[in-house]
Structure formats: C-alpha cells, structure tokens
C-alpha cells in the first residue's frame, strides 16, 4: 500500500518537473533562440554529472531520516580530488587515481557518519563543521591553486561522448542511478532505509540496524562525492580545490525539488535526477544569457525556499 | 542562565593558558597593539554571537548571518555616504538587520521551512543581493564619522565597548527579568510542551529572529566603523565563527540552555586562537579548518548521548 502511494507520488512529481522543464526551455527559447542545438544538450548533461552524483548521496542521507542532512558534500568533492592528486604527486601510481578519489571520499563520508551515529552530534552541525574543515583543508593544502598533472588517459573519458551524450553521464550517472533505484525499491537495505526515515522508533523496534544504516548512507554520500571529484578531474584536467563550492545548496535544492521529504522516508531517485537536469538547464540558460554566477546562486536559493513553502502549504490544504 | 559555572571558569582558564602559550611562542602576541587588534576583531562576533546564542537556545539556527551583516553594512555605508550623522548611521545597521531578521522569520517561522534549509536558501538570495548592490565593486573610503564616534573614549574606554556591554545587559535583562527568557528556553526544550503550556511560540520565535537580525545589523555598524569598506566576501565565516563560539560557551545546540558570559568568553578564546595561530606562522587559509575542528571537537567531548533520539526528530519540524 505504502509502495503504491509512493510510486503514485513519484510519478506526479516527475510530471510536475517535466512541465517545469518545458516551461524553462520555452522561456529560454523566447529569450535566446540560438541556444537550441545538440551541443546544448551535451553541455547540460556534462554539467549535470557532478551535481547528479552528489545529489544522490544527499538524497540517501535525507531519506534515512534522523534529521539527516549532509552539508559537507562540496567539501568532500574538493578534498577528495586534492588528496588524490597529492597522493599521485607523492609517488602513487597514476593508475590508482580513480581508486584514490573514491577511497578518500568514502573515508570522509564515514567520518561524518561516525560523528552522527557514534558521537551523536546533530547532523546539520556535524556536517557544517566538516564542510568548513574539508573545504578549508582543500584550500590550505594547495594554497588555493589548481593542481595539474592529471594523467592524460583520463581525459578522453571525461571529455568524450557517445552519440553526443557525454561519457561520464552515460557510464557513471546512468548506471549509478539505476543501481540505486533497484536497491532502494527491491532490496532489504533499501526498504529499511525508507522505514528508518519514515518512523525511526518502529524501525528500531522491528530490529532494523538504524545506526549502521545511517553510517552507511553517510559513507555512500562520501563515495559519490569522490566519484564526482573523479569526474571533475577527468573533465577539467586539474584538481581544483574550490570545485565543490555551493554544492550543498544545489544538491539540497535538487533533492527537495525532486520530491524527497526533508524529514526522511519519502521520495525516490527518479525525482532527484529529473530535478538535477531541470536545475542545470536553468543554470546553463542563465549562463548563456550572461547572467553572473552569483545570480544563479540566488535563484537556486529562492527555488529551494519556494519548493519547501509550496510543500508545506500543499500539505495544509490536502 | 548567566551564573558563573564550571564552563565559564574552564573557558577563562583556556583564555589564560592560550595567552601564555602564544606569548611564549610569538614576541608579537603580547603587545598592546595586538591586544587592540584582538578586541577590534572580536566586536562583530560578540554581537552576532549574542544573537546566535538566542537562536540556538531556542533550538533554531541561522547560517545566513554573515551575508545578512553584509547587506546591513551596505545600508550603513550608504547612510554614511548620504552624510547621515554618525549616531544615526550607527542605528541604520540594527534597523536594516531587524528587517532582514523579520524576512528570515517569515520563511522559517510562518513558512514552516526547517531553519537550516531556509536560511541556507536565504544565504544564496542575500549573496545575490550583496552582489547586485555592490555591482562587483568595493564600497571603500567611507567617511570617518562613525569610526571616530565608536573610538571616542568615555573614562578611557572606547564607546564600542560600552555599546557591546549595553547589548549584553539588555539581552540579559530580557532573559532574566521578563517572561521572554523562560519562554525562549522552554521552546528550546520542547516546542510542543511549550505550546501546550500556553507559550506564544510563534510570537517568541519571530521576535528572536528579529532580535538576532538586529544584533547582527549592529555588528554591521561595527564592521563599517572598523574597516570603512564593504566588499563581496564580507562575513563569509561569521556564521561558523558564531556557532563555534556559542557552542564553546556552553549553549546547547539542541536548545534549552544558554550562557551569555560563555558566549563572550567563547568569542574571545576563538579570536585569540585565530590571531595567535596567525602570529606563530599558520597561514590564514587554515583558519576555517581550525574553527570547524574546534566546533566538532567540543561537541564530540560534551554531548550527552541520552537526549538525542527525541531531539533529533524535533529539529526537522522547525
């Protein structure tokens, strides 16, 4: 029964997002007709990749409930690329660079998880602290300068495309979201995640390992941040210590826009990827209209608040 | 509420120990000039921290205060440029801040958006506002009137110290001598129970956001008096610094307990650490790492695990 209502809710959100997306496209079609070409699609998907991976992590953390939130996602992306590049410079074989990104990200995420589950620090304060620690470390270790020296064999993957679809999107975002969707709906852990987010007390009473589950989702959020970092390395060809800036705001907006309840237990990954594409379309369009990035941050912030206000109001009316 | 307890003595001890250590480590630390620098750098945080103390005691939070201070500082700067009398310009800050605080209250209290998400969204919007108002330029070379007013001495003590002491006294009186104090703390303990026992929860919460905004706006007047310029990056670490100082001071992040003296001592300790580390040769890029680490470290050491379960769910309903 819950399952039925959940899928019904998801399809309604997907429809709403699709309508919004069409509205955004029409808006830009009027403002700048030259924007439409195959290359714009490629650009949008390319820019979506990092945000999509990070938002999936954010989505899992919020779904698991317990006031779960991961404000440190941007810091983890920045620090994982910096750490991986430093490891390469310190003599690690470059072949291991992808592994280093993933491992670094996972460890940073697990640290968040331990702070939340073992030391019982409120997630928002714990990850606010680690956001500053991680992004501060990324800047301090590099002096703020981008680190070059990414092995050239990574670049064709990061910049290449198949049928004008970017490779990182096809080979990383699509499978990762597919796996997440299947695991969430059809595995025990996935169901436990929804259960612990929906009602923590009853989840504990029926013996679901709530703390271990939450530790796991923070670790996964870190792992996905590490993957996002890897994409940035392969795409940009350098490790930028500020690559994760504003990702906490954008990923939260994507997750809320995608229909995930801030209290946990309700939502799905389909809405999240749709919301990511909507957001990036909006940002790309603004970029093409030469709107400053600060305005984009403002618009994303306004969108976040608007979504939550609408959610609260619609709850009151229904 | 402001009784001198173990926490305050411990902080005082930490301040003394840090002073001694840095005096030994750096010949520049224990000089009159540097003491003046520490005091001057503490003024904005003293006021912003006071507002944050009230918010955290109520079980709420505001991560947008840094950029809120930026907006208020722009208002003060324009007042000075429009040749307002310095005392009037001083008042422009708190007024602008109170207005912005009311805006935050509209979103968080009346809109029922969780404080962390709502203020994060506002952070993006306000940053856009600062950019739009500054147009990418610095407001610099502001008239000296306000600076002269704040550093004019009464009985050998700068006026700024009196203003801060007066703000603390007012807040202390409000907490100890009016119903506001017990009502605020009872909301922090349990909003539901406070509502059931007749506390005007909505009114108190709106008032607290407005008070915090006004105090942060007053901090903006101090900022303009101290530096006589306003630039894009204004206040980027104010929220983290304030939360760290307040938590250091013994105010509970889950509400229900606060210490004004603790906040003041926390601010002084934090600024001494930041200043001392800079003087012993730690690059300023490490500052966010140290502050974030301190915040998490303090929480990791002190949090009683038992109260967590019920408190966590409470957070997301705000």
Interface residues (C-beta under 8 A of the other chain):
Chain A: X66 X67 X69 X71 X115 X119 X120 X121 X122 X124 X125 X126 X128 X129 X130 X131 X132 X133 X135 X136 X137 X139 X140 X143 X144 X200 X201 X246 X248 X249 X252 X253 X256 X262 X263 X264 X292 X294 X295 X297 X298 X299 X300 X301 X302 X303 X304 X305 X308 X309 X312
Chain B: X61 X63 X107 X111 X112 X113 X114 X116 X117 X118 X120 X121 X122 X123 X124 X125 X127 X128 X129 X131 X132 X237 X240 X243 X247 X253 X254 X283 X285 X286 X287 X288 X289 X291 X292 X293 X295 X296 X299 X300 X303 X305 X308 X309 X311 X312 X313 X315 X316 X317
